[in-house]
């Protein structure tokens, strides 16, 4: 099984490699790839937010 996770906090998923899912990864049953969303940003601050959009009052 191949699992791809896209997150802005890839370090939070490191404990998965130490627990029961880690055994499945080590045995080759699961291919877990964690992708850092900030790696594909274009600005110097590596921000992933966009300008607010949608309903609500304009102040």
Protein Blocks (a to p, Z undefined) as FASTA:
>chain_A
ZZddddfblmlmmmmmmmmmlmmmmnopaccddddfklmpcbfnlpabdcdededddZZ
